[in-house]
Amino acid sequence: MIQLLQSIYDTLGIEQLANLGDLLGLGSTLFLVVAGVAQFFSSGASERVHSLPDMVVEEKPISETPAPIEKVEQERKVAVVPWSERLKKGLSRSRSQVWGKLGNLFQGNGLTDEQLEEIEELLYSADIGPQTATELTEALTVKSKEADFGEKEFKSFLYNFLKDRLAPIQNEVDPDLYQFNKSEKGKTKVIMVVGVNGAGKTTTIGKLATKLTQQGANVVVGACDTFRAAAVDQLQVWCDRAGATMIRAKEGSNPSGVGYEALQSALSQNADYCILDTAGRLHTKDNLMEELGKSKNVLKKLDSEAPHHVLLVIDAITGQNAIRQAEEFNKTLNLTGLIFTKCDGSSKAGSAVSIVQSLKVPIAYIGVGESVEDLNNFNLDEYLDALLDM
């Protein structure tokens, strides 16, 4: 013990040799401190007990049960943010960095050459495409000369300009993609989902399967991206949550074979939807694109009309490059619809305009976040309202 006390002295920098007297003195001091603390808490507890008022304990019947768990959970549930607000928030970067700046240029006094150049630059930065940018600039040059053509009038003009060009194409979307038609239960609709890696393809399929099963549809999902085990595992989690059946194969298996097996399974159980995930493809790789085309054609051995839908998932962040992607996928697969994802992280959501115009293919879904509720059917009026802050 003396050696321990000496080491404490050395640590504290006390130049003194420890001895028996020091040890006894330290022990006495510790005893007094402990005794004092014990007495303090003992007397305090006694005083607190005596100072408490008389309490009446209300006895409740033993049979009384707590509130139902469902009721408690409902009270804790946070209100769901309406889709229109989530969409508006998701498009906030595009709105503030492009379309809002455009509106600020209109003060009701016409447009100078410098302002027209700035408008063109902003339109190109939004990736709405050179043709649309030129047409819009020319129309604004004439329109801005009208009296009292300010920011409010500009928004209305822009809204109508974009809607006139997109509405005829958007009206071609098949409602079966949004809403399960119970009158056609058992008539398997095949949805083939394609896109480059990183666009959000697998997550989007999980969300789509969830939405359809929640409507009462029987959904089979084919995990045809056999080159990425992580993607298959991720899709399995989504399917388990959604209550959808997933067909998977060993890593490295033939993607076409998995698609064929998934459709065969869907037809045998009269599933309402068969959604096929596909391996991510770079649109610049001709051989891989051709293989994707073969995966589509092999489905016709089981159903001559399959696939009924070919949807391309596009990452809004890619901007102008997304147009090139869409053109190549459309050339190989004859796309029937687009799914526009990650609009919440991009200022280039305006590229949707040029893609739809260029391909004459409508946008079926738009995504602005990670949850199931953040993927919704594309409504042109809602999109333009959120983009232009109408």
N, C-alpha and C positions, 0 to 999 in steps of 0.2 A: 504493500500500500504506500509505503514511503517513496518507493521508486516511481509509482504512478503519480504521486503528488509532485515529485521532482520534475517529471516530464511535463506536467501542467505548468509549473513555474517556468520551465525553459521555453515552452510554447508562448507563454504570455510575456516573455522577456524579463521576468523577475530574477534578478541576480541574488539568489538566496538558496542556501542548502536546506532541503526539507529535513525535518526531524520529527521525533515522536510527539513533541509538544505541539507542533503545528498540526499534526494529524488529529490529535485529541481535540484541539481547539476548533478545527473545521467540523469535526463530528458533532460537537456540542451546538455549534451555530446552526447546522442543518436540522438538528432535532428541534430546536426552538422555533425555526421557521415553519416546519411541518406541523407542529403542534398548534401554532398560531393560526395557520390557514384552516386547519380542521375545526378549531373552535369558532372561527368566523362563519364558516358555512353552516355549522350546526346551529348557532344562535340565530342566524338569518333565516334558516328554514323554519325554525320554531316560531319566530315572530310572524313570518308570512302565513303560516298555518293558522295562528290565532287571530290574525287580522282579517281573514277571509269571512265574508258574511255568510249567514246560513243559506244553503243552496237547496232548492227543491228539485229533485230528480223526477222527471216525468217518465213514468214507466209506459212502454209501448208493448202491445201484444207481440208475442214471439212470432206469430204467424205473419206479421207484416213483412212484405217483400219490397226490395228496392225497385226504382223505376226501371222499365225495360231497357235493355242495352240499345235496342234500335232507336228509342226515343232520345237517349243520351247522345248517341252518335249523330243524330239529325241536328241536335242543338249545337254540336261542335262543328258541324259542316260549314265550311266557308262558302259564301255566295260565289257562284260561278260568274266570271266576267263575260258579258255578252260578246258574241263573235265579232260584231261590228267594232267594238272597242279594241279587241285584240288585233283585228286587221289594221285598224288605224294606227295603233302603236307599232305594229310590225312594219308598216310602210313609212314610218316617221322619218327615217334617214333619206329615203327617196324624195319625200315631200319637202323636207327642209333644205336639202342640198341641191335640189334641181327645180322642182315645180314651184316651190315657194319663192325662190329667187327670181324665177320668170315673172311671177305676178307682181313683184316689187318694181319691175321696170315700167309698168304701165301706169301713167299718171294722167291720162286723158289728153295728152298733147301730141299724139303721134309718136313715132319712133325714129331716132337718129340712125345713121349708118353704123355708128359704134354700138348702139343698143341691139341692132339687128345681128351684128357679128357676135355679140355676147349671147344672144338668144340661140344662135346656131351652135355655139360652143357648148352651152348648157345642154342642149338637146342631144348633141353627140356624146356628151359625158354620161347621159342617161341611157345610152345604147338603144335608142328607139329605132335606129336604122337610118341610113342616108336618104332613102326615098321619102320616108315619113318626115324626116327633119326638114328636107327641102320644101315639100308640099306645105308643111305647117308654117314655115318661115314666110313663104310667098303669100299665104292666106293672111297671115298676121300683118304683113306689110300693107295690104289693102285695108284690112279691118281696123287697124290702129288709127287710121286717118279720120275715122268717124268721130263725131263729137262725143265727149264724155265716155270714151272707151278706156275705163280704168281697170283696176285689179279684179273687181267683181265681174265686170263684163268679160274680161279675159278668161276667167275661170269657166264661165258659162260657155263661151266660144270653144275653149279647149275641150271641155266635157263633151260637147256635141260633135266636135271634130273627130275625137277618138272613138266615140260610140258608133258613129256612122260607119267607120271602117271595120270595127270589130264585131258589132252585133250580128250581122248576117252569118259570120263564121261561128260565133259562140252559140247561135241558135241550133246548131247541128249536133250538140252534145247529146248522147243517149242517156235518158234519165235512169236507165238501169244501173248506171255507174254510181248513182247517188242513193237510189231508193229501191229496196227489194220489192219486186212485184209478186205478191203472194198468189196471184192468179196464174203465174207461170212457175209455180213451185215444182222442183224436180227437173226442170229444163236447164241443164248445166250451161252457164255462161262462162266462157274461158277468157280470162284477162291476163295477157302477157305483159310484164313490166320490165322495161329495159332502161339502160343508162350507164354512164361512166361510173367508175368507183369513186365514192366520196360524195355523190350527189344526194344521198339519203334514200336510196332505193329500198333497202331492206327495212328500214324503219317505217317508210311510207307504206309498204305492203302490210306490215304489222298493224298500222293504224287503220288501213282500209279493211282488213279482215275483221278488226274489232268493231268497226262501224256497221258492217254488214251482219255480223252475228248478233249484234245488239238489236237489229231489226227482225231477228228470227230466222235468218238465212243459215243454211247448212253450207259451210265453207271448207274447201280442201285447198291447202297451200303446198305447192311443189318447190322444194329448196334446190333449185337447179344450179345455184352458184356453188359448185362442188370444189372449187379451187380455194375457197376461203372458209376454213372450218369455223372461224369466229363468227362469220356472217350467218352460217347455218345455225349455230348455237343461239345467236341473238334472235333469229327468226323463230326458233323453237320456244323461247321464252314468251314472245309475243303471241304465238299460237296457243300456248297453254293458258295464258291470261284470257284470250278471246274465246276459248272453247272451240277453236278450229282444229281440224285434222291436218297434220303435216306429214308429207312424204319426203323422206330424205334417203340418201345413199352414202356409200363410203366416200371419203375424200378422194378426189381425182377421178370419180366416175364420169361417164359420158353424160353431159348436161341434157342432151336430147333424150337419152334414155330415162332420166329422172322425170322430165316433163311428160313423156309418154306414159310412164307408170302413174304419175299423179292424175293425169286426165282419165286414165283407165279406172283408177280407184274412185274418182269423182262420179264417173258415169255409172259404175256398178252400184253405188249407194244413192244415186239420184240426187247428188249434191246440187245446190243452187248456183254456186260459184266455184270455179277452179282458178286460183290466182297463182301464176308462175313467176317466181323470182328467177332472174337470169344472171349469169356471170357478167361482171362489169366489163365493158368493152371501150377501148379507145377508138373513137370514130375514124382515126387515121390509119388503123390497122385493117387493111382490106381482108386478109385471110380470116381474122377473128369475126369481122362483120358478116362474112359469108357463112361462117359456122352458125352464127346467130340466126341467119335466114333459114338454114337447114333445121334448126330447132323449132322454128315456126312451122315449116312445111311438114315435119313428121307428125304433127298433131292432127293433120287432115286425114291420116290413116284411120283415126278413131271417130272424127267428126269433120265432115267436109267443110263446115263453116268455121271451124276453130282456126285460130283464136278469134273470138268475136270482137275483142278490143286489144289494141297494142298501144300501151301508154308509155311515154318517155318521161322519165323524171329528170328535171332540169334544176340545177343549182343557180339561183338568181345571182349569186356573187360572181359567176363566170362572165356575166354581161354579154358582150359581143361574141365571145367564143361560144356561147350557148347557141347562137344562131347557126354557127357552122356545125356544131354537134347535131342539132335538130335536123338540118338538111341531110346529113349523111345517114342518120338512122331512118329518116323518112324514105330515102332512096332505096334502102335495103328492105325495110319492113312495112312500108305504107302505114304510117302511124295514124291512129284514129283519135288520139287525145294526148294532152300534155299534163304533167303535174309539176307545178312551179313551187319549189321548196326554198327554205332559208331566206325568205323575203325580209325577215326581221333583222338580218345582219348585212344588208346590202343597200347601196344607194342606186342600184341598177335595176330595180323592179320594173322600170319602164321598158326593159328589153322584151317583156311579154308582148308588147304592142307589135314590135317588128317581127317576132317569131310567128305570131298568129297570122299577120299579114303575109309574110313570106311563104309559109307552108300551107296556108289555108286550113290549118288544123286547130281546133279549139282547145282551150285550157279546161280540163275537167276539174282539177283540184288545185288549191293553193295552200301552202303551209307557212306558218309564221312562228313556229315554236316546236318544242319537243313532245308535248302531251298529245293525246288522241284528239282533244278538243281544238288543238291548234292546226289541224288539217280539216279543211271544209271545202264543199263544192264551190267552184269559182262562179261568183255572181258579178257580171260586168258592172252593173250600177253600183254595187257595194265597193268594188275595186276602184272605180273612178272617184267615188265620193271620198274614199280614204286617201287615195293618191293626191287628189287636188284640194283636200280639206274643204269640201263643199258644205 
